[in-house]
Amino acid sequence: MDRPIVAIVGRPNVGKSTLFNRIVGQRLAIVEDVPGITRDRLYAEAEWRGRQFVVTDTGGILFNETDPLTVQVSQQAQLAMDEADVILFVVDATAGITGTDETLADELRKTNVPVILVANKVDNEKLEQESVEFYQLGLGEVYPVSSVHGRGLAEALDMVIDAMKSPSEEEAFPSEAIRLSIVGRPNVGKSSIVNAILGEERVIVSNIPGTTRDAIDTIFKHGGEDGQEIVLIDTAGIRRSGKIQGSVEYYTVLRAVRALERSDVAMLVIDAEDGVTDGDKRVGGYIHKSGRGCVIVANKWDLKKGKMSYKEFTAHVRKEMAFLDYAPVVFVSAKEGWGLSAAVDTAVEAAANHARRIPTGEINRIIQDAVDDNPLARKGKQLKIKYATMPAVKPPTIILFVNDTEIVHFSYIRYLENQIRKVYGYEGTPLRIIPRKAEKERD
């Protein structure tokens, strides 16, 4: 089941980041009582009443530009309307209604996306009574909350869950189809790659409406009538020119998050002429965090050929995006139409690895051999791995039941991962290895 996206919007300094942190249960966003402190766009997974969803904190997009504030607010609201399933509109109960709140409310009233109006910083009964003035914004019920103390948040989150589509309403893809998304920053050639892939594939099964607003997912068979069925999730189009650069960046990230929620494997498209940029790293980071398979596609190689070898460029990618060292790098030219079929082949292999399960006996043998070859002890205590199991795939997830989780350093987890990859490869997919305390200690 794909997880809905909940976007938190509002003018600067109303407590969006504090609310974000309270919902996801972690201090992920920078919280400081200074407008504009949030310098990056964040998203995280959350759960309420058994329903999983993704929360996005839109904090930074209002502050880093020179355009008038009202224009930025309007742009922010439009972005959330485009991609979110539910919008949490945050206002400051201690400040009352501002002109910026009214501008944002005007934009939000135009959308069909459910909007939950949250009056934040309500720390006492007096402010709760005064928060009724926000009904003037014309967005229905007002939910007074205190993000700092958690007051009133349960009621607001109940409304968020009630406003989401039920799982039965969401689109279902063919069970055997691989869901492949094309993601990346603007102007790297995503549209050209989509067109080139579909231009090569003569067997297009159907076009179906995508969960992403006004996107079309194309189902085709790679390799002819008897080939692998693939759902191509296209994130290429940016419908608004986005004069505000930061907003375009936020839009790119939000759309990538949306696509990744619906994908098995992502093709991260980068411009070979530009090399790896900060924007590429940002989108790549979201792919890695999401646990999806990944293939890095160096497009426009026709312009780079002769200036750098495949090996040199791959080394550049590995240096700049070490966190995606499991992702194969493929070289294509969408303009000249070569390399695309091989890129899809690589994505199919990544999807197979993403779904590959190692038998319990085998995973225990690999882990035990690794521990025997390189035992770990910290603070005078020896690590003992009692048992290992792989309860889930997509991505492959291994649980280690150990005598003491504090002994297990992340570098040792990486060592164990490398030993597993020596046997099974798992190219194109992350591996998640999670240590847990064994229930019983046996000497």
NORPEBEL-V39414 format. One record per backbone hydrogen bond with DSSP energy under -0.5 kcal/mol. NH is the residue of the N-H (numbers start at 0). CO is the residue of the C=O. E is the energy in kcal/mol with one decimal. If there is no record, write none. Layout:
# NORPEBEL-V39414
<<NH CO E> <NH CO E>>
This chain:
# NORPEBEL-V39414
<<3 51 -0.6> <5 53 -3.5> <6 4 -0.6> <6 85 -2.1> <7 55 -2.6> <8 6 -0.6> <8 87 -2.6> <13 10 -0.9> <18 14 -2.2> <19 15 -2.7> <20 16 -2.6> <21 17 -2.2> <22 18 -2.4> <23 19 -2.4> <24 20 -1.4> <25 20 -0.9> <27 25 -1.6> <31 29 -0.6> <33 31 -2.3> <36 33 -1.5> <38 36 -0.7> <41 56 -1.2> <43 54 -2.0> <45 52 -2.6> <47 50 -2.0> <50 47 -2.2> <51 49 -0.5> <52 45 -2.5> <53 3 -3.0> <54 43 -3.0> <55 5 -2.6> <56 41 -2.7> <57 7 -1.4> <57 55 -0.7> <60 57 -1.3> <61 58 -1.0> <62 59 -1.3> <63 59 -0.9> <70 67 -0.5> <71 67 -1.9> <72 68 -2.7> <73 69 -2.3> <74 70 -2.2> <75 71 -2.6> <76 72 -2.5> <77 73 -2.1> <78 74 -2.3> <79 75 -2.2> <80 76 -2.4> <81 77 -1.9> <82 78 -1.6> <83 79 -2.6> <84 4 -2.9> <85 4 -1.7> <86 113 -2.6> <87 6 -2.8> <88 86 -0.7> <88 115 -2.4> <89 8 -2.9> <89 87 -0.7> <90 117 -2.6> <92 90 -0.7> <92 119 -2.5> <94 91 -1.0> <95 91 -1.3> <101 97 -1.9> <102 98 -2.2> <103 99 -2.4> <104 100 -2.6> <105 101 -2.3> <106 102 -1.6> <107 103 -2.3> <108 104 -2.0> <109 106 -1.2> <110 107 -1.2> <113 84 -0.7> <115 86 -3.2> <116 114 -0.6> <116 140 -0.7> <117 88 -3.1> <117 115 -0.6> <118 116 -0.5> <118 142 -1.7> <119 90 -3.1> <119 117 -0.9> <121 144 -2.6> <122 120 -1.3> <127 123 -1.8> <128 124 -2.3> <129 125 -2.2> <130 126 -1.5> <131 128 -1.2> <132 129 -1.7> <133 130 -1.8> <134 131 -1.9> <135 132 -1.8> <136 133 -1.6> <137 134 -1.9> <142 116 -2.6> <143 141 -0.7> <144 118 -2.9> <145 150 -2.3> <149 145 -2.6> <150 145 -0.6> <152 149 -1.4> <155 151 -1.5> <156 152 -2.7> <157 153 -2.3> <158 154 -1.6> <159 155 -1.8> <160 156 -2.5> <161 157 -2.3> <162 158 -1.8> <163 159 -0.8> <163 160 -0.9> <168 165 -2.2> <169 165 -0.6> <169 166 -1.1> <172 170 -0.5> <176 173 -1.3> <177 228 -2.2> <179 177 -0.8> <179 230 -2.9> <180 178 -0.5> <180 264 -2.3> <181 232 -2.1> <182 180 -0.6> <182 266 -2.5> <187 184 -0.8> <192 188 -2.1> <193 189 -2.6> <194 190 -2.6> <195 191 -2.5> <196 192 -2.8> <197 193 -2.5> <198 194 -2.0> <199 195 -1.5> <200 196 -1.7> <201 199 -0.8> <203 201 -1.0> <204 202 -0.6> <204 218 -2.0> <205 218 -1.5> <207 216 -2.9> <209 214 -2.4> <212 81 -0.7> <214 211 -2.1> <216 207 -2.7> <217 231 -1.7> <218 205 -3.0> <218 216 -0.5> <219 217 -0.5> <219 229 -2.5> <220 202 -2.4> <221 219 -0.6> <221 227 -3.1> <222 220 -0.7> <223 220 -1.0> <226 223 -2.1> <227 221 -1.5> <229 219 -3.2> <230 177 -3.0> <231 217 -3.3> <231 229 -0.7> <232 179 -3.3> <232 230 -0.7> <233 231 -0.8> <234 181 -1.0> <234 232 -0.6> <238 236 -0.6> <244 242 -0.8> <246 243 -0.6> <247 243 -1.6> <248 244 -2.3> <249 245 -2.4> <250 246 -2.9> <251 247 -2.5> <252 248 -2.2> <253 249 -3.0> <254 250 -2.7> <255 251 -2.1> <256 252 -2.8> <257 253 -2.3> <258 254 -2.5> <259 255 -2.9> <260 256 -2.0> <261 257 -0.5> <261 258 -1.3> <262 259 -1.4> <263 178 -3.1> <264 178 -2.1> <265 292 -2.3> <266 180 -3.2> <267 265 -0.7> <267 294 -2.5> <268 182 -2.8> <268 266 -0.9> <269 296 -2.7> <271 269 -0.7> <271 298 -2.6> <273 270 -0.6> <274 270 -1.9> <280 276 -2.1> <281 277 -2.3> <282 278 -2.2> <283 279 -2.8> <284 280 -2.5> <285 281 -1.6> <286 282 -1.9> <287 283 -2.4> <288 284 -2.6> <289 285 -2.0> <290 286 -0.8> <290 287 -1.1> <291 286 -1.2> <292 263 -2.7> <293 427 -2.5> <294 265 -2.3> <295 327 -2.6> <296 267 -2.8> <296 294 -0.6> <297 295 -0.7> <297 329 -3.1> <298 269 -2.6> <298 296 -1.1> <300 331 -2.1> <302 299 -1.6> <303 299 -0.5> <303 300 -0.7> <304 300 -2.5> <305 307 -0.5> <306 303 -2.5> <307 303 -1.0> <312 308 -2.4> <313 309 -2.7> <314 310 -2.1> <315 311 -1.8> <316 312 -2.4> <317 313 -2.7> <318 314 -2.1> <319 315 -2.2> <320 316 -2.7> <321 318 -0.5> <323 320 -1.9> <324 321 -1.4> <326 323 -1.9> <327 293 -0.6> <329 295 -2.8> <329 327 -0.5> <331 297 -2.4> <332 337 -2.4> <336 332 -1.6> <337 332 -1.5> <342 338 -1.7> <343 339 -2.3> <344 340 -2.3> <345 341 -2.2> <346 342 -1.9> <347 343 -2.4> <348 344 -2.1> <349 345 -2.3> <350 346 -2.3> <351 347 -2.0> <352 348 -2.2> <353 349 -2.5> <354 350 -1.2> <355 352 -1.2> <362 358 -2.5> <363 359 -2.1> <364 360 -1.8> <365 361 -2.4> <366 362 -2.3> <367 363 -2.5> <368 364 -2.4> <369 365 -2.1> <370 366 -2.3> <371 367 -2.6> <372 368 -2.3> <373 369 -1.6> <377 380 -2.2> <380 377 -1.8> <382 375 -3.4> <385 383 -0.8> <385 400 -2.4> <386 400 -1.2> <388 398 -1.9> <390 388 -0.6> <391 396 -0.9> <393 353 -2.5> <395 429 -0.5> <396 391 -2.7> <397 431 -3.5> <398 388 -3.0> <399 397 -0.5> <399 433 -2.5> <400 386 -3.0> <400 398 -0.6> <401 399 -0.8> <401 435 -3.2> <402 383 -1.8> <406 403 -1.2> <407 404 -0.8> <408 406 -1.0> <411 408 -0.9> <412 408 -1.8> <413 409 -2.1> <414 410 -1.7> <415 411 -2.6> <416 412 -2.4> <417 413 -2.4> <418 414 -1.9> <419 415 -2.1> <420 416 -2.5> <421 417 -1.6> <422 418 -0.8> <422 419 -0.8> <423 419 -2.7> <424 420 -1.9> <425 423 -2.8> <427 325 -3.0> <428 425 -1.6> <431 395 -2.6> <432 430 -0.6> <433 397 -3.1> <433 431 -0.5> <434 432 -0.5> <435 399 -3.5> <437 401 -3.2>>
